[in-house]
Each structure stands twice: as structure tokens, then as C-alpha cells.
Amino acid sequence: MSSFYTNKHSLPLPPNIHPGQAVRIGTQKKN
């Protein structure tokens, strides 16, 4: 799971997604 989370966040995020929002989405998926 950690590798998937890291790989997803190493990719460039779309401009409409804020880094903070991406962290929230990742946290929800982790939980």
C-alpha cells in the first residue's frame, strides 16, 4: 500500500487538484 501511495504522489498532479486535497484523498484511501 505504501508503494502505491508514493507512486501516485510522485506523478504530477492535475492543476485542479490541490496538494492538500490529494493528501486528504490518499489518507481516506489508506484508512
C-alpha distance matrix in Angstrom:
0.0 3.8 5.5 5.2 6.3 8.7 10.0 10.7 12.5 14.3 16.0 19.3 19.2 22.1 25.0 25.0 21.5 21.9 19.4 19.6 19.0 15.9 14.6 15.7 14.0 10.6 11.5 12.7 9.6 7.7 10.8
3.8 0.0 3.8 5.5 5.1 6.1 8.5 9.9 10.8 12.2 14.7 17.8 18.0 21.3 24.0 24.3 20.8 20.7 17.6 18.1 18.2 15.0 13.2 15.1 14.1 10.4 11.2 13.4 11.1 8.7 12.1
5.5 3.8 0.0 3.8 5.4 5.1 5.9 8.4 9.9 10.3 12.6 16.1 17.0 20.4 23.3 24.1 20.8 21.1 18.2 19.3 19.4 15.8 14.8 17.1 15.7 12.1 13.9 15.9 13.2 11.6 15.3
5.2 5.5 3.8 0.0 3.8 5.5 5.1 6.0 8.6 9.9 11.1 14.6 14.9 17.9 21.0 21.5 18.4 19.2 16.7 17.9 17.3 13.7 13.4 15.3 13.2 10.0 12.4 13.8 10.8 10.2 13.9
6.3 5.1 5.4 3.8 0.0 3.8 5.6 5.3 6.3 8.7 10.5 13.3 13.2 16.3 19.0 19.4 15.9 16.2 13.5 14.4 14.1 10.5 9.7 11.9 10.4 6.9 9.2 11.3 9.0 8.2 12.0
8.7 6.1 5.1 5.5 3.8 0.0 3.8 5.5 5.2 6.1 8.9 11.9 12.7 16.3 18.8 19.9 16.6 16.5 13.4 14.9 15.3 11.8 11.0 14.0 13.0 9.7 11.9 14.6 12.7 11.6 15.3
10.0 8.5 5.9 5.1 5.6 3.8 0.0 3.8 5.5 5.1 6.7 10.4 11.7 15.0 18.0 19.3 16.5 17.1 14.6 16.7 16.6 12.9 13.1 16.0 14.3 11.5 14.4 16.4 14.0 13.8 17.6
10.7 9.9 8.4 6.0 5.3 5.5 3.8 0.0 3.8 5.6 5.7 8.7 8.9 12.0 15.1 16.0 13.1 14.1 12.1 14.2 13.5 9.7 10.7 13.3 11.2 9.0 12.5 14.1 11.9 12.5 16.1
12.5 10.8 9.9 8.6 6.3 5.2 5.5 3.8 0.0 3.8 5.3 7.4 7.6 11.2 13.6 14.8 11.7 11.8 9.1 11.5 11.7 8.1 8.7 11.9 10.9 8.8 11.9 14.2 12.9 13.2 16.6
14.3 12.2 10.3 9.9 8.7 6.1 5.1 5.6 3.8 0.0 3.8 6.5 8.5 12.2 14.6 16.6 14.0 14.1 11.5 14.3 15.0 11.5 12.2 15.6 14.7 12.5 15.5 17.9 16.4 16.4 20.0
16.0 14.7 12.6 11.1 10.5 8.9 6.7 5.7 5.3 3.8 0.0 3.8 6.2 9.4 12.3 14.3 12.4 13.4 11.7 15.0 14.9 11.5 13.3 16.3 14.8 13.3 16.8 18.6 17.0 17.8 21.3
19.3 17.8 16.1 14.6 13.3 11.9 10.4 8.7 7.4 6.5 3.8 0.0 3.8 6.6 8.9 11.5 10.2 11.2 10.2 13.9 13.9 11.2 13.5 16.5 15.3 14.7 18.0 19.8 18.8 19.9 23.1
19.2 18.0 17.0 14.9 13.2 12.7 11.7 8.9 7.6 8.5 6.2 3.8 0.0 3.8 6.3 8.2 6.4 8.0 7.8 11.2 10.6 8.3 11.3 13.7 12.5 12.7 16.0 17.4 16.8 18.4 21.3
22.1 21.3 20.4 17.9 16.3 16.3 15.0 12.0 11.2 12.2 9.4 6.6 3.8 0.0 3.8 5.5 5.6 8.3 9.7 12.8 11.5 10.2 13.7 15.3 13.9 15.0 18.3 19.0 18.6 20.8 23.4
25.0 24.0 23.3 21.0 19.0 18.8 18.0 15.1 13.6 14.6 12.3 8.9 6.3 3.8 0.0 3.8 5.5 7.2 9.5 12.4 11.6 11.4 14.7 16.2 15.6 17.0 19.9 20.7 21.0 23.0 25.3
25.0 24.3 24.1 21.5 19.4 19.9 19.3 16.0 14.8 16.6 14.3 11.5 8.2 5.5 3.8 0.0 3.8 6.4 9.7 11.7 9.9 10.5 14.0 14.6 13.9 16.1 18.7 19.0 19.6 22.0 23.9
21.5 20.8 20.8 18.4 15.9 16.6 16.5 13.1 11.7 14.0 12.4 10.2 6.4 5.6 5.5 3.8 0.0 3.8 6.5 8.4 6.5 6.7 10.2 11.0 10.4 12.4 14.9 15.5 16.1 18.4 20.3
21.9 20.7 21.1 19.2 16.2 16.5 17.1 14.1 11.8 14.1 13.4 11.2 8.0 8.3 7.2 6.4 3.8 0.0 3.8 5.4 5.1 6.3 8.8 9.9 10.7 12.4 14.3 15.5 16.7 18.3 20.1
19.4 17.6 18.2 16.7 13.5 13.4 14.6 12.1 9.1 11.5 11.7 10.2 7.8 9.7 9.5 9.7 6.5 3.8 0.0 3.8 5.4 5.0 6.3 8.8 9.9 10.5 12.3 14.3 15.4 16.3 18.4
19.6 18.1 19.3 17.9 14.4 14.9 16.7 14.2 11.5 14.3 15.0 13.9 11.2 12.8 12.4 11.7 8.4 5.4 3.8 0.0 3.8 5.4 5.1 6.4 8.8 9.9 10.6 12.5 14.4 15.2 16.6
19.0 18.2 19.4 17.3 14.1 15.3 16.6 13.5 11.7 15.0 14.9 13.9 10.6 11.5 11.6 9.9 6.5 5.1 5.4 3.8 0.0 3.8 5.4 5.0 6.3 8.6 9.8 10.7 12.5 14.2 15.4
15.9 15.0 15.8 13.7 10.5 11.8 12.9 9.7 8.1 11.5 11.5 11.2 8.3 10.2 11.4 10.5 6.7 6.3 5.0 5.4 3.8 0.0 3.8 5.4 5.1 6.1 8.5 9.9 10.6 12.1 14.2
14.6 13.2 14.8 13.4 9.7 11.0 13.1 10.7 8.7 12.2 13.3 13.5 11.3 13.7 14.7 14.0 10.2 8.8 6.3 5.1 5.4 3.8 0.0 3.8 5.4 5.0 6.0 8.6 9.8 10.2 12.2
15.7 15.1 17.1 15.3 11.9 14.0 16.0 13.3 11.9 15.6 16.3 16.5 13.7 15.3 16.2 14.6 11.0 9.9 8.8 6.4 5.0 5.4 3.8 0.0 3.8 5.4 5.1 6.2 8.7 9.8 10.6
14.0 14.1 15.7 13.2 10.4 13.0 14.3 11.2 10.9 14.7 14.8 15.3 12.5 13.9 15.6 13.9 10.4 10.7 9.9 8.8 6.3 5.1 5.4 3.8 0.0 3.8 5.4 5.2 6.3 8.6 10.0
10.6 10.4 12.1 10.0 6.9 9.7 11.5 9.0 8.8 12.5 13.3 14.7 12.7 15.0 17.0 16.1 12.4 12.4 10.5 9.9 8.6 6.1 5.0 5.4 3.8 0.0 3.8 5.5 5.1 6.1 8.6
11.5 11.2 13.9 12.4 9.2 11.9 14.4 12.5 11.9 15.5 16.8 18.0 16.0 18.3 19.9 18.7 14.9 14.3 12.3 10.6 9.8 8.5 6.0 5.1 5.4 3.8 0.0 3.8 5.4 5.0 6.2
12.7 13.4 15.9 13.8 11.3 14.6 16.4 14.1 14.2 17.9 18.6 19.8 17.4 19.0 20.7 19.0 15.5 15.5 14.3 12.5 10.7 9.9 8.6 6.2 5.2 5.5 3.8 0.0 3.8 5.4 5.2
9.6 11.1 13.2 10.8 9.0 12.7 14.0 11.9 12.9 16.4 17.0 18.8 16.8 18.6 21.0 19.6 16.1 16.7 15.4 14.4 12.5 10.6 9.8 8.7 6.3 5.1 5.4 3.8 0.0 3.8 5.4
7.7 8.7 11.6 10.2 8.2 11.6 13.8 12.5 13.2 16.4 17.8 19.9 18.4 20.8 23.0 22.0 18.4 18.3 16.3 15.2 14.2 12.1 10.2 9.8 8.6 6.1 5.0 5.4 3.8 0.0 3.8
10.8 12.1 15.3 13.9 12.0 15.3 17.6 16.1 16.6 20.0 21.3 23.1 21.3 23.4 25.3 23.9 20.3 20.1 18.4 16.6 15.4 14.2 12.2 10.6 10.0 8.6 6.2 5.2 5.4 3.8 0.0
